[in-house]
Amino acid sequence: MLNRYAIVLAAGKGSRMKSKLYKVLHPVLGKPMVQHVVDQLKGLDLASITTVVGFGAEKVQEQLGKTCEFVIQEEQLGTGHAVQQAEKYLANKKGTTIVVCGDTPLLTQDTIQAVLNHHEKERAAVTILTAHAEKPAGYGRIVRNANNQVSKIVEQKDATEEEKAIQEINTGTYCFDNELLFEALKKVSNDNAQGEYYLPDVIQIAQKENQKVAAYQTVDFEETIGVNDRVALSQAEVLMKKRINEQHMRNGVTIIDPGNTYIGTDVSIGTDVVIDPGCVVQGNTTIEDEAVIGPNSEVTDCYIGANAVLRHSVATSSYIGKRVQVGPFAHIRPEASIGDDVKVGNFVEIKKSKIDNKSKVPHLSYIGDADIGSGVNIGCGAITVNYDGKNKFKTTIEDDAFIGCNANLIAPVTIGKGALVAAGSTINQDVPGDALSIGRAKQVNKEEYAKKYK
C-alpha cells in the first residue's frame, strides 16, 4: 500500500463565530472540533498528520499534543497557501495525501477510509469528496462530463442556472498524489478577487496536464458540514448527539429521552444501562452493565461500576464501584474512590477521598481528604475538617466505626476500628479502636432565663 499522509487545515480565525475562542477549538459534545477530526484520522494507517495552524496556534498545539506535526501559516492567503506550508514535511514523498478541514467535526473515519481507497483504486491524481445536497445553494457544484468524469468545480457565484441545479457538491475534502500536489501548488495563482491561493485550483492544473481527477460521493451529506458560525455549531452538536446516542442504543443502552441526553464520543457504556433525561456524560467515562444514570446527572471522566445508581448528581474524575447509590444531589469531586455497595446520599460532597466497601454517608456531609474503611457509618451533617487556611490534612476512619450526627473531625486525626463518636462532638485527637469519644461543650440550663430575655 502506498504511504498515506493527512493535512488538517486549522489556521483560519473564524471571525463569523464572533468569539475570543479560536474557531476549531469550539467544542461539539464537549470535544474541540479539530480534536474530533484528528481522532478520526488517528484511527487510520497514516504515516503522519500535519496540522496547519495560524490564529491561536499555541492553544491548538496544546490541545492536539504530540499526535501531529505542526506548521504555521503566518498570513491567511488561502487554502492552497495553507497546504503549501506542509511542504517541509511532505515534499518529494511518494503516496497519497488527504486534506481535511479542522472545522468538519462530523466527518467519520469510515468516510475518510473510503475516499482514500477510491483514490488509490482509481489511480487518480486528485479525488474530491462530494455529497448529495437537497439544498446545494452556497456550495461549489461538481460538473461531470458525458463519461461521468469530473470536468470542473464551479462556485455558486460563477454557476449558470443549469449548473446551480446540480446537487452534487464539493465538501472541501480532497485526496492528492502527494508529489503532484506540491508541484501543482507552485503553479497556483492568486489572480482572483480575494488575492488568495485556492487549493481547488490544483484540480484544474491536474486536468490540463491530463491527470485523472476522480470523485467519491459519500452517502451522508450531514457529516461533511463545515462549522463557520454558532448556528452551524449548534447543528453539528445536534447531529453528533443523535449519532452517538443511536450507537449506544443499538448496543443495548436504554436512553429514555435521546433529545435531552448528551453523551461524549469517548464514553464507553455497557449493556442494559439506563440513562434518564437531562444527563450529560462526557470525557473518558466508563459505565458498566445495568447501571442507572440520572435524571439530570453530570458525569465526567469517571468509572461507574455495574448496577450503580446516580440520581440528580455530579461526578468528576472519580471511581464509583458496583451497586453504589449516589444522590440525589450529591457531588463526587475529583480523586474520589468509592468501593462497592456504598451509599452516598443527598447533599453529600466527597472530595479526594477513599470510601471502602459497604460504608454509608447518607446525607448532608462533607468528606474531604479522607480514608474511610469498610462498614463505616457517617451520621448526618458530619464533616472532615481538612483545611486550616493554608494546608490540607487527612482524616482516617477505620473499619466499622460509627460517626454521630454533626460531628467535626479536625484533621489530621484517626478514628480507630469499631470506635463511636458521639453526635455533636468536635474531635481533634485520635480515637482508639472500640472507644466512645465525646467532645461536646458542657450543657448549662439557666432556669427562667428565657422569660427575662424576651
C-alpha positions in Angstrom: 0.0 0.0 0.0 1.2 3.5 -0.8 2.2 5.7 2.1 -0.7 7.9 3.3 -0.5 11.3 4.9 -3.0 13.8 6.2 -3.1 17.6 6.3 -5.6 19.3 8.6 -6.4 22.9 7.8 -6.8 24.7 11.1 -5.4 28.2 10.5 -8.5 30.3 9.9 -9.5 32.9 12.5 -13.2 32.1 12.2 -14.5 35.7 12.5 -18.1 34.6 11.9 -18.0 32.8 15.2 -17.7 36.2 16.9 -15.7 34.6 19.7 -12.4 35.1 21.6 -12.0 31.3 21.3 -10.2 30.1 18.2 -12.8 28.6 15.8 -11.6 25.0 15.6 -11.4 24.8 19.5 -15.1 25.3 19.9 -16.5 22.1 21.3 -19.0 19.7 19.9 -20.3 17.3 22.6 -17.5 18.5 24.9 -14.6 18.0 22.5 -13.0 20.7 20.3 -13.9 20.4 16.6 -10.3 19.9 15.5 -9.8 17.1 18.0 -12.8 15.3 16.5 -11.1 15.5 13.1 -7.7 14.3 14.3 -9.2 11.5 16.4 -10.8 10.1 13.2 -7.6 10.4 11.3 -5.6 8.7 14.1 -7.7 5.5 13.5 -6.3 5.2 10.0 -2.9 3.8 8.9 -1.3 7.1 8.2 2.4 7.9 8.1 1.8 11.3 9.5 -0.7 14.0 10.3 0.3 17.6 9.7 -1.9 20.4 11.1 -1.7 23.9 9.7 -2.2 26.5 12.4 -2.4 30.2 12.4 -4.5 32.2 14.8 -4.4 30.6 18.3 -1.6 28.3 17.2 -0.3 27.6 20.7 -3.7 26.6 22.0 -4.3 24.2 19.1 -0.9 22.7 19.6 -1.6 22.3 23.3 -4.9 20.6 22.5 -3.5 18.1 19.9 -0.2 17.5 21.6 2.2 15.0 20.0 -0.4 13.4 17.7 0.5 15.9 14.9 3.3 17.8 13.2 2.6 21.5 13.1 3.2 24.2 10.6 2.3 27.8 10.9 0.5 29.9 8.2 1.7 33.3 9.2 -0.6 35.1 6.7 -4.0 33.9 5.7 -3.5 33.7 2.0 -6.0 30.9 1.1 -6.3 27.1 1.3 -3.7 26.5 -1.3 -1.2 28.6 0.6 -2.1 26.8 3.8 -1.4 23.4 2.4 1.9 24.6 0.9 3.2 25.2 4.5 3.3 21.4 4.9 5.9 21.1 2.2 8.8 20.9 4.6 7.4 17.6 5.9 5.8 16.1 2.8 7.6 17.4 -0.3 9.0 14.7 -2.6 7.4 11.9 -0.7 5.5 9.3 -2.7 2.0 8.4 -1.7 -1.4 9.9 -1.0 -2.2 13.0 1.0 -5.7 13.7 2.2 -6.6 17.3 3.1 -9.3 17.8 5.7 -10.7 21.0 7.2 -10.4 21.3 11.0 -14.0 22.6 11.3 -15.6 19.4 10.0 -16.2 17.5 13.3 -18.8 15.1 11.9 -16.5 13.6 9.3 -16.1 9.9 10.1 -13.1 7.5 9.9 -15.1 5.2 7.6 -15.7 8.0 5.0 -12.1 9.1 5.1 -11.0 5.5 4.6 -13.5 5.1 1.7 -12.3 8.2 -0.2 -8.6 7.1 0.3 -9.4 3.6 -1.1 -11.3 5.1 -4.0 -8.5 7.5 -4.9 -5.9 4.7 -4.9 -8.2 2.2 -6.7 -8.8 4.8 -9.5 -5.1 5.7 -9.7 -6.3 9.3 -9.6 -4.1 12.4 -9.3 -6.9 14.1 -7.3 -10.1 12.8 -5.7 -12.8 15.1 -4.5 -15.1 14.0 -1.6 -18.5 15.0 -2.7 -22.0 14.7 -1.3 -25.6 15.0 -2.5 -27.3 18.1 -1.1 -31.0 18.7 -1.3 -30.3 22.4 -0.9 -27.0 23.0 -2.6 -27.0 26.8 -2.5 -23.7 28.2 -1.4 -21.7 25.1 -2.2 -19.4 24.5 -5.2 -21.0 22.2 -7.7 -19.4 19.1 -9.2 -19.8 19.3 -13.0 -19.3 16.0 -14.8 -18.8 15.3 -18.5 -20.7 12.8 -20.7 -18.4 10.0 -19.4 -19.4 10.9 -15.8 -15.9 12.1 -15.1 -15.3 15.4 -13.2 -14.8 18.2 -15.6 -14.7 21.1 -13.1 -15.9 22.5 -9.8 -18.0 25.7 -10.2 -18.7 28.0 -7.3 -22.2 29.3 -6.7 -21.4 32.9 -7.9 -20.0 31.6 -11.1 -22.5 28.9 -11.9 -25.0 29.0 -14.7 -28.7 28.3 -14.0 -28.2 24.8 -15.3 -25.1 24.3 -13.0 -26.9 25.7 -10.0 -29.4 22.9 -10.4 -26.7 20.3 -9.8 -27.0 18.7 -6.3 -23.6 17.1 -6.1 -21.4 19.4 -4.1 -17.8 19.8 -3.2 -17.2 19.1 0.6 -13.7 20.7 0.7 -12.0 17.3 1.5 -9.5 16.1 -1.1 -7.1 13.3 -1.8 -4.0 14.0 -3.8 -1.0 12.3 -5.3 1.5 13.9 -2.8 4.2 14.7 -5.3 1.7 16.2 -7.8 0.1 18.2 -5.0 3.3 20.2 -4.1 4.4 20.6 -7.7 1.0 21.9 -8.7 0.8 24.3 -5.7 3.8 26.1 -7.2 1.7 26.9 -10.2 -1.4 28.1 -8.4 -2.0 31.8 -8.9 -3.7 34.4 -6.7 -5.1 36.3 -9.6 -8.6 36.5 -8.2 -10.8 39.0 -6.3 -9.6 37.9 -2.9 -5.9 37.7 -3.9 -5.7 34.2 -2.4 -4.2 30.9 -3.4 -7.0 28.3 -3.7 -6.5 24.6 -3.2 -9.2 23.6 -5.8 -7.0 25.3 -8.5 -4.8 22.2 -8.2 -7.7 20.2 -9.9 -7.6 22.4 -13.0 -3.8 22.2 -13.2 -4.0 18.4 -13.0 -6.6 18.3 -15.7 -4.5 20.5 -18.0 -1.7 18.0 -17.5 -4.1 15.2 -18.5 -4.0 13.8 -14.9 -7.1 11.9 -13.7 -9.5 13.7 -11.4 -12.0 11.4 -9.6 -14.8 12.0 -7.2 -16.2 9.9 -4.3 -19.7 10.7 -3.2 -20.5 10.0 0.4 -24.0 8.8 1.3 -24.2 11.1 4.3 -24.2 14.8 3.4 -24.6 15.8 7.1 -21.2 14.5 8.1 -19.5 16.8 5.6 -20.9 20.0 7.2 -18.3 22.7 8.0 -18.8 24.9 11.0 -18.4 28.6 10.4 -20.8 30.2 12.9 -22.7 29.5 16.1 -25.8 28.3 14.1 -23.7 25.6 12.3 -22.1 24.7 15.6 -25.4 24.0 17.2 -26.4 21.9 14.2 -23.2 19.9 14.5 -24.0 19.4 18.2 -27.4 18.0 17.4 -26.2 15.7 14.7 -23.3 14.4 16.7 -25.5 13.8 19.7 -28.0 11.9 17.6 -25.2 9.7 16.0 -23.6 8.9 19.4 -26.9 8.2 21.2 -28.2 5.9 18.4 -24.9 3.9 18.5 -25.3 3.3 22.2 -29.0 2.4 21.9 -28.2 -0.2 19.2 -25.6 -1.6 21.5 -28.1 -2.3 24.3 -28.3 1.0 26.2 -31.7 2.5 27.2 -31.8 6.2 26.7 -35.2 7.4 27.8 -35.1 10.8 26.0 -32.3 10.9 23.4 -33.1 14.5 22.5 -32.2 15.6 26.1 -29.2 13.3 26.7 -25.6 14.3 25.9 -23.0 11.6 25.7 -19.5 12.3 24.6 -17.7 10.4 21.9 -15.2 8.8 24.2 -17.7 7.3 26.6 -18.0 3.6 27.0 -21.3 2.1 28.2 -22.2 -1.5 28.9 -25.5 -3.3 28.2 -28.8 -2.7 30.0 -27.6 0.7 31.3 -30.4 3.2 31.7 -29.8 6.9 31.1 -32.6 9.1 32.2 -33.5 12.6 30.7 -31.2 15.6 31.2 -28.0 13.7 31.7 -24.6 14.8 30.5 -21.9 12.1 30.3 -18.6 13.1 28.9 -14.8 12.6 28.8 -13.2 9.2 29.3 -16.1 7.8 31.2 -16.9 4.1 31.5 -20.3 2.9 32.7 -20.7 -0.8 33.4 -23.7 -3.1 32.8 -27.1 -2.3 34.4 -26.1 1.0 36.0 -28.6 3.8 36.1 -27.6 7.4 35.4 -30.0 10.3 36.0 -32.1 12.1 35.8 -30.2 15.3 35.4 -26.8 13.9 36.4 -23.5 15.1 35.1 -20.6 12.6 34.8 -17.1 13.4 33.6 -14.1 11.2 33.4 -15.5 8.6 35.8 -15.6 4.8 36.1 -19.0 3.7 37.3 -19.5 0.0 38.3 -22.2 -2.4 37.4 -25.6 -1.8 39.0 -24.6 1.6 40.4 -27.2 4.3 40.6 -26.7 8.1 40.3 -29.6 10.5 40.6 -29.5 14.3 40.2 -25.8 14.2 41.0 -22.4 15.4 39.7 -19.4 13.2 39.5 -16.0 14.1 38.1 -12.7 12.2 37.7 -13.6 9.5 40.2 -14.1 5.8 40.7 -17.5 4.6 41.7 -17.8 0.8 42.4 -20.5 -1.7 42.0 -24.1 -1.3 43.4 -23.2 2.2 44.8 -26.1 4.5 45.4 -25.3 8.2 44.8 -27.7 11.1 45.4 -30.0 12.7 44.9 -28.0 16.0 44.8 -24.6 14.5 45.7 -21.3 15.9 44.5 -18.4 13.5 43.8 -15.4 15.7 43.2 -12.1 14.6 41.6 -10.0 11.8 43.0 -12.8 10.1 45.0 -12.6 6.3 45.1 -15.9 4.7 46.3 -16.0 1.0 46.9 -18.7 -1.5 46.3 -22.1 -1.3 48.0 -21.5 2.2 49.3 -24.3 4.7 49.9 -23.6 8.4 49.2 -26.9 10.2 50.0 -28.5 13.5 49.4 -26.4 16.7 49.7 -23.2 14.8 50.4 -19.9 16.1 49.0 -16.9 13.7 48.5 -13.5 15.1 47.6 -10.2 13.3 47.1 -11.3 10.5 49.5 -11.4 6.7 49.6 -14.5 5.0 50.9 -14.3 1.3 51.2 -17.0 -1.3 50.7 -20.4 -1.2 52.5 -19.8 2.2 54.1 -22.5 4.8 54.3 -22.5 8.6 54.1 -26.3 9.0 53.9 -26.9 12.8 54.0 -25.6 16.4 54.5 -22.0 15.6 55.0 -18.6 16.8 53.6 -15.9 14.2 53.3 -12.6 15.6 52.0 -9.0 14.2 52.1 -10.2 11.2 54.0 -9.5 7.4 54.0 -12.6 5.6 55.2 -12.7 1.9 55.8 -15.4 -0.7 55.2 -18.7 -0.8 57.1 -18.4 2.7 58.4 -21.5 4.9 59.1 -21.2 8.6 58.8 -24.0 10.5 60.5 -26.0 13.4 59.1 -24.0 16.6 59.0 -20.6 15.1 59.8 -17.6 16.9 58.4 -13.9 16.1 58.0 -12.3 19.4 58.7 -9.4 19.1 56.3 -8.2 22.7 55.7 -6.6 25.2 58.2 -6.5 28.0 55.7 -3.0 27.1 54.4 -2.7 23.3 54.3 -4.8 20.2 53.7 -4.8 17.3 56.3 -6.0 13.8 56.2 -8.7 12.1 58.2 -8.6 8.3 58.7 -11.7 6.4 59.8 -11.1 2.7 60.2 -13.4 -0.2 59.6 -16.8 -0.4 61.3 -16.5 3.0 63.1 -19.7 5.0 63.7 -19.6 8.8 63.4 -22.6 10.5 65.0 -24.5 13.4 63.5 -23.0 16.8 63.3 -19.5 15.6 64.3 -16.5 17.7 63.3 -13.3 15.6 62.7 -10.4 18.0 62.7 -7.6 16.6 60.7 -5.1 15.2 61.0 -7.0 12.6 63.1 -7.6 8.9 63.1 -10.8 7.2 64.3 -9.9 3.6 65.3 -11.7 0.4 64.2 -15.1 0.0 65.7 -15.0 3.3 67.6 -18.0 5.5 68.3 -18.0 9.3 68.0 -20.9 10.9 69.8 -23.3 13.2 68.0 -22.3 16.9 68.2 -18.7 16.1 69.0 -15.7 18.1 67.8 -12.8 15.6 67.7 -9.2 16.8 67.3 -7.3 13.9 68.9 -7.1 10.2 67.7 -9.8 7.9 69.0 -8.7 4.3 69.9 -10.4 1.3 68.4 -13.7 0.4 70.1 -13.7 3.5 72.2 -16.5 6.0 72.6 -15.4 9.6 72.1 -17.4 12.6 73.3 -16.2 16.1 72.5 -19.1 18.3 73.5 -19.2 21.5 75.5 -20.8 21.1 78.9 -24.6 21.8 78.8 -25.8 24.5 81.2 -29.6 25.2 81.8 -30.4 28.6 83.3 -33.9 28.4 84.8 -36.4 31.2 83.8 -33.7 33.0 81.8 -35.8 32.8 78.6 -38.6 34.8 80.1 -36.2 37.6 81.2 -34.6 37.6 77.8 -37.9 38.0 76.0 
